[in-house]
Amino acid sequence: MSHAMRRGIFFDLDGTLADSNEVIRQVFGEFAATFGRAVTDADFDALHGQPTPIVIAKLKRDWALPQRLTELLHRYNLLLDAAFINVPPAAGTTATLEAAFQHGWKVGVVTSNAAVSGVCLRSVC
């Protein structure tokens, strides 16, 4: 039995395919402001890249927030959803993905953002 070799590649969404780091930083600041908190770049850098539920659980604990974790996650994800509508692709993303597709590669997108429900990878979608 012969198995054809399949080629594939995985890309991270945030900061790799999508130029989203500044948007995520803004959302973090907006979320903090709703609780009367001001955050620094060091605060953001200490949590950035971790899955959102872990970030929010840490903030709940560290800021002694009385709301349920599910409510806090919902609030944060609403901010993320609204902000991500305008996130541009990172430089070179379109050309890289088109080249992968043209050469028959399967493309996968990975992210720690649980709010992402679908991503269009082709300009023809």
N, C-alpha and C positions, 0 to 999 in steps of 0.2 A: 504494500500500500504506500503510495507516494503522497507526501504532504508538501505542498508548495510553501515556500518561505514567504511570510507576510511581513512587510515592513510597516512599522508604526512609530509614532513619536507623540509624546505627551508634553503639553505646555501648561505652565501655571498661568492662571488668568490675571490675577491682580499684580500689577507691576511688571508683568512680562508681556502678555498680549494686550492688556488694557492699561492705559496710563492712569491708574487709579490711586496711586499713593497719596496725592494731594487731596483727592476727594475723600478718601478714608480718613485722613487727618482732620479735614473739616467736619466730617460727621462725628468723629470722636469729640471734637471741641463743642459742637452743637449739643450733643448728648450730655456732656458734662455741664454745659451752661444751664440746661433745664433743671439741674439740681444745685445751681448756685456755685458750681465748681469752675475754676480756671485751671487749665492743664498746660503743662510745658511740653516742649519737644521731647524732653527726657521721659515724661510720663507716657507719651505716645510711643516712643521708641521701645520702652520696656514691655509694651503689650502687643505692638504691631506684629502681624504674622501668625499670631495664635488664633485658633478657631474662635469665632464670635461668642459662642456660649461660655467659653472659658474666660474670655476678656470680661464679659458682663458679670459673670459670677465673681471674679476678682474685684471688680468695681463695686458690686453690691456689698461684698465683705469689707473692703477697704474704706468705703465711704459710708458704711452703715446705713444703706438704703433700705427703707422698710417695705418697699414694693416686692411682690413675688417675682422670682426670677423670670417666669414666663412673661409677665407684664413688661419687665425691663427689656427682655429680648425682643418683644413685639415692638416696643418704642424704637429701639435701636435699628431693627430691620426696616421699619417704615422710613426712617431717615436714610438708610442705605439705599433702599429701593428708589426713593425720589432722587437721590444724588447720582445713582448709577445710570440713569437715563441719558445723561450727557457726557459720560466718560468716553473719551476718544481712544481709538486704538493706539498702542505704542508705536513709535517709529519702526518701520520695517515689518510690522505685523502682517499687513495685507500681502506684501510680496513673498514673505516667508511661507505663509499658509498656501497661497496660490502655487508656489513652487512644489510644496509637499503634495498637494492634490494632483498637480500635473504629472508628477513622478509616481503616482499610484500609492502614496503612503496613506495609511489610516492615521487620522489625527484625533487625539484625545485632549480634552481640557480638564485640568484639575484645579480645584480651589477649596479653600477652607470656608468660603462664603456660602452658608447654608441657604441663603435667600435666592441664589441663582437657580432658576428653573429650566432654562434653556438658553443656548448661545448659538447664534447663527455664525458659522465659520466661512461662509462663502458670500461673496458680494452678490450672488444671484439668488439668495434666499428670499 
